[in-house]
Amino acid sequence: MQIKELAVKFVTYASVTGPRPGILSADGASIICLQEAGISAANLFDVINGTAGSAAALAKAAANAPQAARIPAANVKLLAPLANPRRNIICVGKNYHEHAKEFHASGFDASAGKDAIPDHPIIFSKASTTVIGPGDPVPGSADPTNSVDYEVELAVVIGRTCRNVKKADAYSQVFGYMIVNDVTSRHLQSRHKQWFLGKNLDGFCPMGPWLVSADEIGDVEKLRVTAEINGELRQDALVRDLIFDIPTLIETITSVMTLLPGDIIATGTPAGVGIGFNPPKFLQPGDHMKLAITGLGILENKVI
């Protein structure tokens, strides 16, 4: 699919005064500082909840921003777009058919029943302390079991407070999309039965490089999701291969809890993770992860 050339790519970047919100220019050459462009936004949460104005209005203001508001992208350190999520990241397990099968057969799935494909979405969460940005090192050495694995995922960012959302209305609750890497300690995930500890080591959730507004994406199910490890293509799927699609996830989650602006839903990972190989291909210090989703950029991190 073709992503619009003027897709609004929101970023958070490091400055001498701390993290600042910005927009990537259409040519990718510069970052427009929202504050220097006269927009009152302390962070991207102000953008998501509408405090700073609509995405379209912000894009127009950024396009007309003075030169002083423009910073060469090459000189900017990008942070995770939502570097300090206000709540845990909501994650979905075993949500691509082929990954559910490989996980079921791997011996690491302590939740496995007789069938590989779950009957209902499997929901867990990652703490805000797991979040790191593009280029930040993933502290694989923090895993005492040496079983670090990668998981490229499409993340959905909620744009409004919502409860009891029906599938037909689900996409209207979405602000935008970005890439998340659900890094996991497989032995901890299996050992503790529930997945929380294996998913929640500090620094185990790279995110970014930017957040793209939903109205610029078109048919999200056509997005291609890939992961390369040290240049080897490991994961490659389309979002339409999800077992439980985005409307189903939003309907399921909001049937029991209220979602708030800025909440993040990581929708699951395709086949090709490290435990899908025999023997497993766990990440080692120095390994380079390159994750990509159509129109959402490239997220790269190394393991230390």
Helices and strands as residue ranges (DSSP letters): E 9-13, E 20-24, E 30-33, H 44-48, H 55-63, G 67-69, E 70-72, G 73-75, E 78-79, E 89-93, H 97-106, E 122-126, G 128-130, E 131-132, G 140-142, E 148-149, E 152-158, G 167-173, E 174-181, E 184-185, H 186-191, H 196-199, E 205-213, G 214-216, G 220-222, E 224-229, E 232-238, G 239-241, H 246-254, E 264-266, G 274-276, E 288-293, E 297-302
